[in-house]
Amino acid sequence: MRIYYDRDCDINLIKDRNVAILGYGSQGHAHALNLRDGGARNIAVALREGSPSAAKAEAESLNVMGISEAAAWCDLMMFTMPDELQADTWKNQVKDHIRPGSAVAFAHGLNVHFGLIEAPDSLDVIMMAPKGPGHTVRGEYVKGGGVPGLVAVHNDASGKALEIALSYSSAIGCGRSGIIETDFKEECETDLFGEQAVLCGGLVELIRLGFETLVEAGYAPEMAYFECLHEVKLIVDLIYEGGIANMNYSISNTAEFGEYVSGPRILPYAETKERMKGILDDIQRGRFVSDWMAECAVGQPSFKAIRRNNDAHQIEEVGEKLRAMMPWITAGRMVDRSRN
């Protein structure tokens, strides 16, 4: 595995290129603002007509273009829009307008790896994927740091595809902490698995189930919130800082012993591992992506219903009330829906 840093990257390669950021959500706003602050001179945010994100981008003095217009103008188009919108956008608004010799880039490999987007051989197809949500990518950059990133080359039409990807990655801050070279398959499949089995799927289910168990047993919802959600950050910060051993060093012996005796009761090793293998198999074989694209094709009814139900869960109501008692949480918040 090869790791690059700012000293290995020629940031000047990206500074004079016409760069179009397709989308202005979590990743899009971070890429655009970091590139601008990193010295890129010609940046445009490419948005569909009537996008509410246009006002947010213009408030940051960024140039906003239509998608087809940006595709014809740019030397590099970075797809940061949601995965489920990328293939149709490519087919209907980008493919026939982007110039040979340009680059199409992605912050996640799903559409390329699973063949939803097949770019011609005349284009560089590259990936620059910061390993963190966009709000963290921006927040760490502003503080003078940067999140690690991944780079990959799917097609090297120019002969300089990797160098261009590294230049871009350096400009958005990833070279400050390290840029790991990978490929679209590895990035896509490990990213989907981590999200589903641990980070978003597994963790969120554990939080909700723990909260419900305590509330149903008669404990105050506020107590359940603190124990099963609020303190997750305290534990994760210790793990983030120095690994699981660092966390165990910091907590009480009682808590550590409870981890050892009760963790395997909640997540039995053999059964949980087998289920994780099943999730990974669904990802590798394309079943998950096929199901997700089918859901999107009919307007995401199940997805939106689950989201509504989860947003209405008691843990969200209790959490909003308790967070209002802790203004320091929102004072330095990374997510401001009115701006990013």
N, C-alpha and C positions, 0 to 999 in steps of 0.2 A: 504494500500500500504506500503510495507516494503522497506526501503532504507538502504544500506550497505555502509560502508566506509573502508578505508585501515585497520583500526583497527579491523574490523570484518572479514578480509580475511587472509588466510594463504598463503602468496605468495610463500612459499617453495614448495607447492604442484605442481606448474608448473615448478619450476626451473630445476628439474631433469627429467622431461618427454620429450620424443621425440615429438616435435611439428612441424607439417608440415603446412605451410601457402600456401593454394592453390590459386595461382594468385599473381601478384605483381603490381596491379594497385593502385588506390587511397587508398583504405582500406588496401590492402595487404602489401604495403610497410610500412605503418604506424604501423600495427600490428607487423610485423617482426622486425623492428628497435626498437620499444618501448619494445618489449619482450626482445630483446638482451640487451638493455640498462638497463632493469629492473632486469637483472640477470639470465634470462633463458639460460641454457647452451647448449641445443641441439635443434637448430632451423634449418629447411630446408625450402626453397622456392620450391614448387612443380609447375612445368611448363610443358606445352606441348613441344614436340620436335620442335626446331627452333624458339621458342618464342623470340621476340626482347627484352622482359623484363629480360631475363637471364643476359645480359651484365650489366643492371642496378643493379640487385641484387648482382652480383659478384663484381661490383665496390664498394659495401658496405661491402665486405668480408663476404657475406652470402653464405651458402652452397646451391647449386641448384641441385635438383633431378628431374627425370621424375615422372609423377604423380603416376603410378602404383608402382614404386619403393618406393616412399614416403609413399604411403598408407600401404605397407607391413612393413615399418620401424617404422611408427609413433605410438605414444600412443594417439595423438589427431590431427585430421586434421580439420583445419579451412577453410571453403569455403568462400573466399572473391572475387572469380571470378564473372563476370556478371551473373545475375539471369538466363538469357536465355541459358547459357552454362552448368549450374550445373547439371541438370537431366541427360543429355547424358554423362557427365564426370563421374557422380556417377555410371551409368549403365555400361559403357564400360571400366573404368579405376580404379575405387575405390572399388566397391561393392564386387568383388571376391578376393580382395587383402587385405583389411583391417582386422585386427585380432579381434576376439571376445574379449570383455573386453575393447576395445579402445573407443574413443569418436569421434563423428563427430559433428562439431560445425559450426554455421552459424552467419554471421553478419546481416542477414535479414531473416525473417521467411517465405518468399514467397514459396519456393519449398517444404518445409515441410508442411506448413499450407494447401496448395492447393493440396497436395498428389502427387506432381511430383517426390518427393524422399520419399521412404518408407524404412527406415532402419530397420534391424532385431532387435528383442528384446535383442540381446546379446550386443548391443552397447548403450552407453550413447548418447543421442541426445540433444544438448544444444545450447543455443544462447548467444552470447556476442556481443551486438550492441551498439557501441559508438554513441551518438546522435550528430553527426557532420560528415562532409566529412572527408575523410582520411587525407587530407593535413592539416586540422585543428587539427585532432587527434595528428598528429606528431608535428605540430608547437606548440601547447599548452604544450605538454609533454616536448619538448626541453626547453621551457621557465620556466619549473618547475611546471606547472599546469596540468590540465587534463580536458577533456570534460566529462560530465555525461554519464553514460551508462545504458543499460538495460541487464538483465539476465533472461533467461527462461529455464526450463527443460521440454522437450517433452517426454523423456524416461530416466529413472534412473536405468540402468543395474548394475552399480557399487555400488550403495548406497551412492555415494559421488559426484553425478553429479553436484549438486548446489555448493558444496565446490570447485570443480575443475573450474566451470564457474566463481566463484567469484575470485579465485586465478588468473586466466588468466586476468580478467577484471582489477584487481588491478595492475597487471604487465604492462598493456598497459596504465595506468594512470587514469582510470575511477574512482578508489576508492578515488582519491584526491578530487573529487567534488561530488561523490555520485553515487551509483549503484542501480537502481530501479528494483525490481523483478516484472516480468509480465509473459505473456504467448505468444506463437507464434501467436495466432489469433489476440490478441489485438495489438501487435507490428506491425504485417504485415498490418492489415487493416487501422490503424491510420496513419502509415507511408505512405502508398500509397495515402490515402486521402489528407494528408497534402501536399505532393509533387504536386499532381494534381490540387487541388482546390486553394491552396494559394501560396506555396513557389516557385514552378517552373512554373506551369501552369498559375495560376491567376496573379501572379506578373509580369511575363515576358510579358503576353498579354497586361496588363495595360501599361507597359513601351513602348512597340512597338506602341500601338495605340496612346498614348500620343505624342510620337515623330512624328508619321505620321500626326496627326492632326495639330500640329504646323507648320511642314514643308509645308504641303499642303495649309496652310493659308498664306504662304509667309514668315515665319520667318526663320532665318538662322539655318541650321542643327546643327551648333555648339551650338547655344543657346538652341535648342530643346534637344540636348544630355545632356547638363548640367542640365536642369530643370527636365527632365524625367528619366534620368538614373544615372548620376554621383551623384546627391544629394540623391538618394535612400539610399546609405550607411550612409549618415549623419543622416537621419531620423531613419533608422533601428538600428544604434548604440545607439541612445537615447532610443529606445524601448527595445533593448536588455539589456541595463544597468538598467532600472527601470520601464519597462512597458509603456503602452500607455499614462498614466497620466504623466509620467516623460517627455515623448516627448512633450506633450502639454504644460507642464510647461516651456519648453525650447524655443519653437517657439514663434513667434509673435502672438498677439491677432488676427491680420488680418488672419494669416495662420490658426489658430485654428478655427475661425469663418467659413472660407472657407471649412475647413474639415467637419464641421457640416452641412453646407447647400448644399455642392456639392458632398460629398461622397455618400450620398444616391441617388443622381441623376445618378451617374455612376453605382452604384451597388444597385439597388432597393432591399430593405430588403426581401420582400416576394418572389420575383422572383428569386433572387440570392440564397436564402436559399433553395428553391425548387430544383433549379438546382444542388446545392451541395448535397442535399439528393439523387438525381438521380445518381451522381457520386459515392457516398458512396454505393448505392444499387448495382451498377455495380461491385464495388470492392468486396462487401460481397458475392455476388452470383457467383463470379468467372468469370464474363463476361470479365472484363478487362484483367485478366491473360490469359484467353482462346484466346482472340483477339491478345494479344501480342505474345504468343507462336506460334500462326498461322502465324503471320507476320514474326517471326524469322525462321519458318520452310521453308519459300520460299525465304530466303535471305535478308529480311528486306527492300524491295524496296521502300515502302511508307515512312518508317522511315528515310531512307537515303536521299530520295528526299526532304523531309521536312527539314532535317538538312542542306542540301546543300542550299536550298532557304533561310533559316534563316541566315546561315553564310554569305550569299551574300547581306543581307539587308543593306541599307544605314547606319543604326545606327552602324553597326560593322566597316564600313570604317571610319566614322567620329570619332568613339571612339578610334580607333587605332591611328589616327593622334593627337587627343587631349591628350591621355595618354602619348604620346611621349614628351609632354610639361611638364609632371609631373613625373619626374624620381623617385620620392619617392614611387610612387605606385608600380613600378616593382622592386625597390631595395630590398624590403622586401617581395617579392611575395611568396605565399605558393605553387603555381603550377609551376614547372619547368619540362616541358615535356621531357627534355633530361635525367632527373634523377628520376622522380617519376610519 
